[in-house]
Amino acid sequence: MKNETNILQDTHGRKHSYLRISLIERCNLRCTYCMPEEGVTLSPKSHLMTYEEIYDIAKTFVKHGVTKIRLTGGEPLVRKDFPVILEKLASLPVELSITSNAVIIDKFTEVLKANGVKSLNISLDSLNPDKFHKITRRNEFNKVYNNILLLVKEGFKVKINAVLMKDFNENEIIDFINFTKDLPVSIRFIEFMPFDGNRWDMSKMVSYAEIMDIVNTHFPTNQVIRLKDAPNDTSKNYKIKGFKGSFAVISSVTNPFCDSCNRLRLTANGQLKNCLFSSSESDLLTTLRAGKNIEPTIHKAVQGKFKIRGGMNTLEEFKKPKLHNNNRSMITIGG
């Protein structure tokens, strides 16, 4: 194929070296911003990638320049063959990481260590048990909180993802930052994003500017240190002087990082999404099962990537439900 070695470079010059693979659409929590209240129609098991298919697809991406793979869900740890998948992918020359809600992660610390996983993203949207129950529809706060402490003790690099929503948890921003005083964790505040079924509207979103206003009102300006962001970083990183940990803001809505995006997403049923906000998908699994080369499909998908947020170029476009209701629910995309 012409320009085969560049199949992961799009028309805007972005090279994609980071693949996020969703292993399963199921989850042991029911977070309101991720899963519609009525639930979702799950793909039949036969439509999901097997561990061999996950490995074969991942191997193709690594061949063309992917150096980092993150396993997501749903909750990736509820997949019964998770250890097998992890071991297979660990044989590839990539950095492996996981996104989890940490409910059952204490059962997997040795498996993660054995396969070279050093970095974990943990979803936690409130430090208040009652609020945690309200947003997750499950009573698992103590287990998640204690498992975060366990992961730190075991030497993992822990990032805690908190989706902020007005009149719900924006009053916990300072509590979350104070959580980093004695713990070497990174708290990442995420702007509430629109997906099918999560009843998004702009009024619920806490913006990057609003977050920093709250931070700068509480902490003296000379105590808020702007850190250097890593290449292709999605977050704007800070720390409070003297604190062991740090905090960051992921401003996908008000201040996107699309210019440096190097990410692609593979859903649990084998669909390639070139952008989190994209309503279009490319079927790699059917192509693979037909014994055909998946590289042309990957190349076409990457070439079709919009410059900004799946084609939603302005905040005004975000306000139009028809532009994001054709997308999946977050749980079926992969966190």
LUMLUM-403847 format. One line per 2 residues: number of its first residue (from 1); their letters; for each residue z, y, x of N, C-alpha, C. Coordinates in steps of 0.2 Angstrom, whole numbers, plus 2048, in hexadecimal, padded with zeros to 3 digits. Layout:
! residues N
NUM	A	Z:Y:X:Z:Y:X:Z:Y:X | ...
! end
This chain:
! residues 335
1	MK	800:7FA:804:800:800:800:800:806:804 | 7FC:80B:803:7FC:811:807:803:815:807
3	NE	804:817:80D:80B:81B:80E:811:816:80C | 810:810:80D:815:80B:80B:81C:80D:80E
5	TN	81C:80F:814:823:811:817:826:817:814 | 822:81B:810:825:821:80D:826:820:805
7	IL	827:81A:803:828:819:7FC:82E:81C:7F9 | 833:81E:7FD:839:821:7FA:839:828:7FB
9	QD	834:82B:7FD:833:832:7FE:82F:835:7F8 | 832:83A:7F4:82F:83D:7EE:82B:843:7F0
11	TH	828:846:7EB:823:84B:7EC:826:851:7EE | 82D:852:7EE:830:858:7F0:833:857:7F7
13	GR	831:851:7FB:833:850:801:83A:84D:802 | 83D:84B:7FD:844:848:7FD:843:840:7FF
15	KH	847:83E:804:847:837:806:84D:834:803 | 84C:82E:800:852:82B:7FC:854:825:800
17	SY	85B:826:802:85E:821:807:864:81E:803 | 865:820:7FD:86C:81E:7FA:86A:81B:7F3
19	LR	86C:815:7F2:86A:811:7EC:871:80F:7E8 | 871:811:7E2:877:80F:7DE:875:80A:7D9
21	IS	879:804:7DA:877:7FE:7D6:87C:7FD:7D1 | 87B:7FD:7CA:87F:7FB:7C5:87F:7F4:7C4
23	LI	885:7F0:7C5:885:7E9:7C4:886:7E7:7BD | 889:7EB:7B9:88A:7E8:7B2:88B:7EE:7AD
25	ER	88A:7ED:7A7:88A:7F3:7A2:891:7F3:79F | 895:7ED:7A0:89C:7ED:79D:8A1:7F0:7A1
27	CN	8A6:7F2:79E:8AC:7F6:7A1:8B2:7F4:79D | 8B8:7F4:7A1:8BE:7F3:79E:8C2:7F9:79C
29	LR	8BF:7FF:79C:8C1:805:799:8BB:807:794 | 8BD:80D:791:8B8:80F:78C:8B8:817:78C
31	CT	8B7:81A:792:8B7:821:793:8B2:825:78E | 8B5:82A:78B:8B1:82D:786:8AA:830:788
33	YC	8AA:833:78F:8A4:836:791:89F:831:794 | 8A1:82B:794:89D:826:797:89A:821:792
35	MP	89E:81F:78D:89C:81A:788:89D:81E:781 | 898:81D:77D:899:820:776:89E:81C:772
37	EE	8A1:820:76D:8A7:81D:76A:8A5:816:766 | 89F:816:764:89D:810:760:89B:80A:765
39	GV	89B:80B:76C:899:807:771:892:807:772 | 88F:802:776:888:802:778:885:7FB:777
41	TL	87F:7FB:776:87C:7F4:775:87B:7F2:77C | 87E:7EC:77E:87D:7EA:785:877:7E6:786
43	SP	875:7E6:78C:86F:7E1:78D:871:7DA:78D | 86D:7D6:78A:86E:7CF:78B:86F:7CC:792
45	KS	873:7C7:793:875:7C5:79A:86E:7C4:79E | 869:7C1:79A:863:7BF:79E:85F:7C5:7A0
47	HL	861:7CB:79D:85D:7D1:79F:860:7D4:7A5 | 866:7D2:7A7:869:7D5:7AD:867:7D2:7B3
49	MT	867:7D6:7B9:865:7D3:7BF:86A:7CE:7C2 | 868:7C8:7C4:86C:7C3:7C7:86E:7C6:7CE
51	YE	873:7C2:7D2:875:7C5:7D8:86F:7C4:7DD | 86B:7BF:7DC:865:7BE:7E1:860:7C4:7E0
53	EI	85F:7C6:7D9:85A:7CB:7D8:85D:7D2:7DA | 864:7D3:7DA:867:7D9:7DD:865:7D9:7E4
55	YD	866:7D4:7E7:865:7D4:7EF:85E:7D5:7F0 | 859:7D1:7ED:852:7D2:7EF:850:7D9:7EE
57	IA	852:7DD:7E8:850:7E3:7E7:853:7E8:7EC | 85A:7E7:7EE:85D:7EB:7F3:85A:7EA:7FA
59	KT	858:7E4:7FB:855:7E3:802:84E:7E7:802 | 84A:7E8:7FD:844:7EC:7FD:846:7F3:7FE
61	FV	84B:7F6:7FB:84D:7FD:7FC:84F:7FE:803 | 853:7F9:806:855:7FA:80D:850:7FA:812
63	KH	84B:7F6:810:845:7F5:814:841:7FC:815 | 842:800:810:83E:807:810:843:80C:811
65	GV	849:80B:813:84D:811:816:854:812:812 | 856:80E:80D:85C:80F:80A:862:80C:80F
67	TK	867:811:810:86C:80F:815:873:80F:812 | 873:811:80B:879:810:808:878:80D:801
69	IR	87D:809:7FF:87C:806:7F8:883:807:7F5 | 884:809:7EF:88A:80A:7EB:889:805:7E5
71	LT	88E:801:7E4:88E:7FD:7DE:893:800:7D9 | 890:800:7D3:893:803:7CD:892:7FF:7C7
73	GG	894:802:7C1:894:7FE:7BB:892:803:7B5 | 895:802:7AF:89B:7FE:7AD:8A0:7FE:7B3
75	EP	8A4:7F9:7B3:8A9:7F8:7B8:8A6:7F2:7BC | 8A4:7F3:7C2:8A1:7EE:7C6:8A5:7E8:7C7
77	LV	8AC:7E9:7C8:8B0:7E3:7C9:8B1:7DE:7C4 | 8AF:7E0:7BE:8AF:7DB:7B8:8AA:7D6:7B8
79	RK	8A5:7D7:7BD:8A0:7D2:7BD:8A2:7CC:7C1 | 8A2:7C6:7BF:8A5:7C0:7C2:8A2:7BF:7C9
81	DF	89C:7C0:7CA:899:7BF:7D0:899:7C5:7D5 | 89E:7C9:7D4:89E:7CF:7D8:89F:7CE:7DF
83	PV	8A4:7C9:7E1:8A4:7C7:7E8:89E:7C5:7EB | 89A:7C1:7E8:894:7BE:7EA:88F:7C4:7EC
85	IL	88E:7C8:7E7:88A:7CE:7E7:88C:7D2:7ED | 892:7D3:7EE:894:7D7:7F4:893:7D4:7FA
87	EK	894:7CE:7FB:893:7CA:801:88B:7CA:803 | 887:7C9:7FE:880:7C9:7FF:87E:7D0:802
89	LA	880:7D5:7FE:87E:7DC:800:881:7DE:807 | 886:7DB:809:88A:7DD:80F:886:7DA:815
91	SL	881:7D6:814:87D:7D3:819:877:7D8:81B | 876:7DD:817:871:7E2:818:874:7E8:81C
93	PV	870:7EB:820:872:7F0:824:873:7F7:821 | 878:7F7:81C:87A:7FD:818:881:7FE:818
95	EL	883:804:816:88A:806:814:88B:804:80D | 890:800:80C:891:7FE:805:897:802:802
97	SI	897:804:7FC:89D:807:7F9:89D:805:7F1 | 8A2:807:7EE:8A3:805:7E7:8A6:80A:7E3
99	TS	8A4:80B:7DD:8A7:80F:7D8:8AB:80B:7D3 | 8B1:80C:7D2:8B5:808:7CD:8BA:80C:7C9
101	NA	8BD:809:7C4:8C2:80C:7C0:8C9:80A:7C3 | 8C9:805:7C8:8CF:803:7CB:8D4:7FF:7C7
103	VI	8D2:7FD:7C1:8D7:7F9:7BD:8D8:7F2:7C0 | 8D3:7EF:7C3:8D4:7E8:7C6:8D3:7E8:7CD
105	ID	8D2:7EE:7D0:8D0:7EE:7D7:8D5:7EB:7DC | 8DB:7EA:7DA:8E0:7E7:7DE:8DE:7E0:7E0
107	KF	8DB:7DD:7DC:8D9:7D6:7DD:8D3:7D5:7E2 | 8D0:7DB:7E4:8CA:7DA:7E8:8CA:7DE:7EF
109	TE	8D0:7E0:7F0:8D1:7E4:7F7:8CF:7E0:7FD | 8D0:7D9:7FD:8CF:7D5:803:8C7:7D4:803
111	VL	8C4:7D3:7FD:8BD:7D2:7FD:8B9:7D8:7FF | 8BC:7DE:7FD:8B8:7E4:7FF:8B9:7E5:806
113	KA	8BF:7E4:809:8C0:7E4:811:8BB:7DF:814 | 8BB:7D9:812:8B7:7D4:815:8B0:7D6:816
115	NG	8AD:7DA:811:8A6:7DB:811:8A5:7E3:813 | 8A9:7E6:816:8A8:7EC:819:8A8:7F2:815
117	VK	8AB:7F2:80F:8AC:7F7:80B:8B2:7FC:80D | 8B0:802:80E:8B6:806:811:8B7:80C:80C
119	SL	8B2:80E:808:8B2:814:804:8B2:812:7FC | 8B6:814:7F8:8B7:813:7F1:8B7:819:7ED
121	NI	8B3:819:7E8:8B4:81F:7E3:8B7:81C:7DD | 8BD:81F:7DB:8C1:81D:7D5:8C1:822:7D0
123	SL	8BF:820:7CA:8BF:825:7C4:8C6:826:7C1 | 8C9:82C:7C1:8CF:82D:7BE:8CF:834:7BB
125	DS	8CF:835:7B5:8CE:83C:7B1:8D4:83F:7AF | 8DA:83C:7B0:8E0:83F:7AF:8E6:83C:7B2
127	LN	8EB:840:7B4:8F1:83E:7B7:8F6:83D:7B2 | 8F4:83E:7AC:8F9:83D:7A6:8F8:837:7A2
129	PD	8FC:832:7A2:8FB:82C:79F:8F8:82C:798 | 8FB:831:794:8F8:832:78D:8F1:834:78D
131	KF	8F0:839:791:8E9:83B:791:8E4:836:794 | 8E6:832:799:8E2:82D:79B:8E1:828:796
133	HK	8E6:826:791:8E5:822:78C:8E0:825:787 | 8E0:82B:786:8DC:82E:781:8D4:82E:783
135	IT	8D3:82F:78A:8CC:830:78C:8C9:829:78D | 8CE:824:790:8CB:81D:791:8CC:818:78B
137	RR	8CF:81A:786:8D1:816:781:8D4:80F:783 | 8D8:810:788:8DB:80A:78B:8E2:80C:78E
139	NE	8E7:808:78F:8ED:80A:791:8EE:807:798 | 8EA:809:79D:8EA:806:7A4:8EC:80B:7A9
141	FN	8EF:811:7A7:8F0:816:7AC:8F5:814:7B2 | 8FA:810:7B1:8FF:80E:7B6:8FB:80A:7BB
143	KV	8F7:805:7B9:8F3:800:7BD:8EF:804:7C1 | 8EB:809:7BF:8E6:80D:7C2:8EA:811:7C8
145	YN	8EF:814:7C6:8F2:819:7CA:8F5:815:7D0 | 8F8:80F:7CF:8FB:80B:7D4:8F6:808:7D8
147	NI	8F0:806:7D6:8EB:804:7DA:8E8:809:7DE | 8E8:80F:7DC:8E5:814:7E1:8EA:815:7E7
149	LL	8F0:815:7E5:8F5:815:7EB:8F4:80F:7F0 | 8F3:809:7EC:8F2:803:7F0:8EC:804:7F5
151	LV	8E6:806:7F2:8E0:807:7F6:8E1:80C:7FC | 8E5:811:7FB:8E7:815:801:8EB:812:806
153	KE	8F0:80E:804:8F4:80A:808:8F0:805:80C | 8EB:802:809:8E7:7FD:80C:8E1:800:811
155	GF	8E1:807:811:8DD:80A:816:8D6:80C:813 | 8D5:80B:80D:8CE:80D:80A:8CD:815:80A
157	KV	8C7:817:80A:8C6:81E:809:8C5:81F:802 | 8C9:823:7FE:8C9:823:7F7:8C7:82A:7F5
159	KI	8C2:82A:7F0:8C0:830:7ED:8C2:82F:7E5 | 8C5:834:7E2:8C7:833:7DB:8C2:838:7D7
161	NA	8BE:835:7D3:8BA:839:7CF:8BD:83B:7C8 | 8BD:841:7C6:8C0:844:7C0:8BB:848:7BD
163	VL	8B9:846:7B7:8B5:84A:7B2:8B9:84F:7AF | 8B7:855:7B0:8BB:85A:7AC:8B8:85C:7A6
165	MK	8BD:85D:7A1:8BB:85F:79A:8C0:865:797 | 8BD:86A:794:8C1:86F:792:8C6:86D:78C
167	DF	8CC:870:78C:8D1:86E:787:8D3:867:787 | 8D2:864:78D:8D4:85D:78E:8D8:85C:795
169	NE	8D4:85D:79A:8D7:85C:7A1:8D6:861:7A6 | 8D3:867:7A4:8D2:86C:7A9:8D9:86F:7AB
171	NE	8DE:86E:7A7:8E5:871:7A9:8E8:86C:7AF | 8E4:867:7B1:8E7:862:7B6:8E4:863:7BD
173	II	8DF:868:7BD:8DC:869:7C3:8E1:86A:7C9 | 8E6:86E:7C8:8EB:86F:7CE:8EF:869:7CF
175	DF	8F1:865:7CA:8F4:85F:7CA:8F0:85A:7CF | 8EA:85A:7CD:8E6:855:7D1:8E5:858:7D9
177	IN	8E5:85E:7DA:8E5:861:7E1:8EB:85F:7E4 | 8F1:860:7E1:8F7:85F:7E4:8F8:858:7E5
179	FT	8F4:853:7E2:8F5:84C:7E3:8F2:84B:7EA | 8EE:84F:7ED:8EB:84E:7F4:8F0:851:7F9
181	KD	8F6:854:7F7:8FA:857:7FC:8FD:851:801 | 8FF:84C:7FF:902:847:803:8FE:840:803
183	LP	8F8:840:800:8F3:83A:800:8ED:83C:802 | 8EA:838:807:8E3:83A:80A:8DE:838:806
185	VS	8DD:83A:7FF:8D8:839:7FB:8D4:83F:7F9 | 8CE:83E:7F7:8CA:844:7F5:8C9:844:7ED
187	IR	8CC:849:7EA:8CB:84A:7E3:8C4:84D:7E1 | 8C0:84B:7DD:8B9:84E:7DC:8B9:84F:7D4
189	FI	8B9:856:7D3:8B8:858:7CC:8B0:858:7CA | 8AF:855:7C5:8A8:854:7C3:8A7:858:7BC
191	EF	8A2:85C:7BC:8A0:860:7B6:89D:85A:7B1 | 8A0:85B:7AB:89E:857:7A5:896:857:7A4
193	MP	893:851:7A4:88C:851:7A4:88A:84E:79D | 884:84F:79B:881:84D:795:87E:846:796
195	FD	880:841:791:87D:83B:791:87D:838:78A | 879:834:788:878:831:781:87F:82F:77E
197	GN	881:832:779:887:830:775:88D:833:778 | 88D:837:77D:894:83A:77F:895:841:77C
199	RW	891:843:777:893:849:773:894:84F:778 | 88F:850:77D:890:855:782:88E:85C:77F
201	DM	891:861:780:88F:868:77F:892:86C:785 | 88F:872:786:890:876:78B:898:879:78B
203	SK	89A:879:785:8A1:87C:784:8A6:878:787 | 8A5:871:787:8AA:86C:78A:8AA:86C:791
205	MV	8A5:86F:795:8A4:86E:79C:8A9:874:79F | 8AC:871:7A5:8B0:876:7A9:8AB:877:7B0
207	SY	8A9:87D:7B1:8A4:87E:7B6:8A7:87E:7BD | 8A3:87E:7C2:8A5:87F:7C9:8A8:885:7CA
209	AE	8A5:88B:7C7:8A8:891:7C8:8AF:892:7C4 | 8B0:88E:7BF:8B6:88E:7BB:8BC:88A:7BF
211	IM	8BA:885:7C2:8BE:881:7C6:8C1:885:7CC | 8BC:888:7CF:8BE:88C:7D5:8C3:892:7D3
213	DI	8C1:895:7CE:8C6:89A:7CB:8CD:898:7CA | 8CE:892:7C7:8D4:88F:7C6:8D8:88E:7CD
215	VN	8D4:88B:7D2:8D6:889:7D8:8D9:890:7DC | 8D4:895:7DC:8D6:89B:7E0:8DB:89F:7DC
217	TH	8DC:89E:7D6:8E2:8A1:7D3:8E9:89E:7D5 | 8E9:898:7D6:8EF:894:7D7:8F0:894:7DF
219	FP	8EB:894:7E3:8EC:893:7EA:8EA:89A:7EE | 8EE:89C:7F3:8EB:8A2:7F6:8E4:8A0:7F9
221	TN	8E0:8A5:7F9:8D9:8A4:7FC:8D9:8A1:803 | 8DD:8A4:807:8DD:8A1:80E:8E0:89A:80F
223	QV	8E2:897:809:8E5:890:809:8DF:88B:807 | 8DA:88E:804:8D5:88A:801:8CF:88A:806
225	IR	8CE:884:809:8CA:883:80F:8C3:880:80D | 8BE:883:80E:8B7:880:80C:8B5:87B:812
227	LK	8B4:875:810:8B2:870:815:8AB:870:816 | 8A8:86D:81B:8A1:86C:81C:89F:866:818
229	DA	89A:867:814:897:861:810:893:85D:814 | 893:856:813:88F:851:816:888:852:814
231	PN	883:850:818:87C:851:816:87B:84D:80F | 877:84F:80B:876:84C:804:87C:84C:800
233	DT	881:84F:801:887:84F:7FD:886:852:7F6 | 889:84F:7F1:889:851:7EB:88E:856:7E9
235	SK	893:856:7EE:899:85A:7EC:89A:860:7F1 | 89D:865:7EE:89F:86B:7F3:8A7:86A:7F4
237	NY	8A8:869:7FB:8AF:867:7FD:8B4:86C:7FF | 8BA:86B:7FD:8BF:870:7FF:8C6:86C:801
239	KI	8CA:86F:804:8D1:86C:804:8D6:872:805 | 8DC:871:803:8E2:876:803:8E5:875:80A
241	KG	8E6:87A:80E:8E9:87A:814:8EF:876:815 | 8F0:871:819:8F6:86D:81A:8F6:867:816
243	FK	8F1:866:811:8F1:860:80C:8ED:85B:810 | 8F0:855:80F:8EC:84F:812:8E6:84D:80F
245	GS	8E5:84E:809:8DE:84D:806:8DA:853:804 | 8D5:852:800:8D1:858:7FF:8CE:858:7F8
247	FA	8CA:85D:7F6:8C8:85D:7EF:8C0:85F:7EF | 8BD:85E:7EA:8B6:860:7EA:8B3:861:7E3
249	VI	8AE:864:7E2:8AB:865:7DB:8A4:862:7DB | 8A2:85E:7D6:89B:85C:7D6:898:85F:7D0
251	SS	894:864:7D1:891:869:7CC:88A:867:7CA | 889:861:7C7:883:85F:7C5:87F:863:7C0
253	VT	883:867:7BC:880:86B:7B7:87F:872:7B9 | 884:876:7BB:884:87D:7BD:881:87E:7C4
255	NP	882:87A:7C8:880:87B:7CF:87D:875:7D3 | 878:872:7D0:875:86B:7D2:873:86B:7DA
257	FC	873:865:7DC:872:863:7E3:86B:860:7E4 | 867:861:7DF:861:85D:7DF:85C:85E:7E5
259	DS	85D:864:7E9:858:865:7EF:859:85F:7F4 | 860:85D:7F5:861:858:7FA:863:851:7F7
261	CN	861:850:7F1:862:84A:7EE:85F:844:7F2 | 862:83F:7F3:85F:839:7F7:861:832:7F3
263	RL	863:833:7EC:865:82E:7E8:860:82B:7E3 | 861:824:7E2:85D:821:7DD:862:81C:7DA
265	RL	861:81A:7D4:865:816:7D0:862:810:7CD | 865:80A:7CE:862:804:7CB:867:802:7C6
267	TA	865:801:7BF:869:7FF:7BA:86A:7F7:7BA | 86F:7F5:7B6:871:7EE:7B7:86C:7EA:7B4
269	NG	867:7EC:7B0:861:7E9:7AD:85B:7EA:7B1 | 85C:7ED:7B7:856:7ED:7BC:851:7F3:7BB
271	QL	854:7F8:7B8:850:7FE:7B7:851:803:7BC | 84C:806:7C0:84D:80B:7C5:84D:812:7C1
273	KN	852:816:7C2:852:81D:7C0:852:821:7C6 | 84D:826:7C6:84D:82A:7CC:851:830:7CC
275	CL	855:831:7C6:85A:836:7C6:85F:834:7C0 | 865:836:7C1:86A:835:7BC:868:838:7B5
277	FS	865:83D:7B5:863:841:7AF:85C:83F:7AC | 858:83A:7B0:852:839:7AE:852:834:7A8
279	SS	84D:835:7A3:84D:831:79D:848:82B:79E | 844:82C:7A3:83F:826:7A5:842:821:7AA
281	ES	840:81B:7A9:842:816:7AE:83C:812:7B0 | 83D:80E:7B6:838:80A:7B8:83A:803:7B9
283	DL	837:7FE:7B6:83A:7F7:7B5:838:7F3:7BB | 83D:7F2:7C0:83C:7EE:7C6:83E:7E7:7C4
285	LT	842:7E5:7C0:844:7DF:7BF:83E:7DA:7BC | 83B:7DD:7B7:835:7D9:7B4:830:7D8:7B9
287	TL	82F:7DD:7BD:82A:7DC:7C2:82C:7D7:7C7 | 832:7D7:7C9:835:7D2:7CE:834:7CB:7CB
289	RA	836:7CA:7C5:836:7C4:7C2:82F:7C1:7C1 | 82A:7C6:7C1:823:7C3:7C0:820:7C2:7C7
291	GK	824:7C2:7CC:822:7C0:7D3:81E:7C6:7D6 | 81E:7CC:7D3:81A:7D1:7D6:81E:7D6:7DB
293	NI	81A:7D9:7DF:81D:7DE:7E4:820:7E4:7E0 | 826:7E6:7E1:82A:7EB:7DE:829:7F2:7E1
295	EP	826:7F2:7E7:825:7F8:7EB:821:7FD:7E7 | 81B:7FB:7E4:817:800:7E1:81B:804:7DB
297	TI	81F:800:7D8:823:802:7D2:828:807:7D5 | 82B:805:7DA:830:80A:7DD:82D:811:7DF
299	HK	827:810:7E3:824:816:7E5:822:81A:7DF | 81F:818:7DA:81D:81C:7D4:823:81F:7D1
301	AV	829:81C:7D1:82F:81F:7CE:831:824:7D2 | 831:824:7D9:834:829:7DD:82F:82F:7DD
303	QG	829:82E:7DD:824:833:7DC:824:837:7D6 | 827:834:7D1:828:837:7CA:82E:83B:7C9
305	KF	832:83C:7CF:839:83F:7CE:838:846:7CE | 83B:849:7C9:83B:851:7C8:83F:854:7CD
307	KI	83D:85A:7CE:841:85E:7D3:848:860:7D2 | 84A:861:7CB:850:862:7C9:852:85E:7C3
309	RG	858:85B:7C3:85B:858:7BD:857:855:7B8 | 853:850:7BA:84E:84D:7B5:84A:851:7B1
311	GM	848:857:7B4:844:85C:7B1:848:861:7AD | 84E:861:7AC:852:866:7A9:854:86B:7AE
313	NT	850:870:7AE:850:875:7B4:855:87B:7B3 | 857:87C:7AC:85C:881:7AB:862:87F:7A7
315	LE	867:883:7A7:86D:881:7A2:86B:882:79B | 866:886:799:864:886:792:861:87F:790
317	EF	85D:87C:795:85A:876:793:860:870:792 | 865:871:795:86B:86C:794:86D:86D:78D
319	KK	86D:872:78A:86F:873:783:86B:870:77E | 865:86D:780:861:86A:77B:862:863:77B
321	PK	865:860:776:867:859:776:861:854:777 | 85B:856:774:856:851:775:854:850:77C
323	LH	856:855:781:854:854:788:858:84F:78B | 85E:84D:789:862:849:78C:865:843:788
325	NN	863:843:781:865:83D:77D:860:838:77D | 85B:839:781:856:833:782:858:82F:788
327	NR	85D:832:78C:860:82E:792:865:829:78F | 867:824:794:86C:81F:792:873:822:791
329	SM	877:81E:78F:87F:820:78F:880:81F:797 | 885:822:799:887:822:7A0:889:81B:7A2
331	IT	88C:817:79E:88E:810:79F:889:80C:7A1 | 883:80D:79E:87D:808:79F:879:80B:7A5
333	IG	87A:811:7A7:877:813:7AD:87A:811:7B4 | 880:812:7B4:884:810:7BA:887:817:7BD
335	G	88E:816:7BE:891:81C:7C0:890:81F:7C7
! end
